[in-house]
């Protein structure tokens, strides 16, 4: 079982998202960073925004050490969302860039139509 900052039984079954999700996260990052009408002064801190979203949606964040994966899988792993027995889990790589983490969270919440708690 992979080592995590917080180990769960669920972490062993986590699969990397498909290429399409990885491209969508990249698109969200590009649109966030390349928006000329967005002032850096009003852009929320990604760490604070991430904490706010995880609290709003009642998510438990599990950081997963992806070094156990093959290199091509490790490079493509961005995040995974799952629900088990009422527990909402968002699994991300250890040390992931906060902006990537926030973008992945936004994409997965929208794609899986997760509602706030």
Buried (B, 14 or more C-beta within 10 A) or exposed (E): EBEBEEEBEBBEEBEBBEEEBBEBBBEBBEEBEEEEEEEEEEEEEBEEBBEEBBEEBEBEBBBBBBEEBEEEEBEBBBBBBBEEEEEBBBBBBBEBEEBBBBBBBBBBBEEEEBEEE
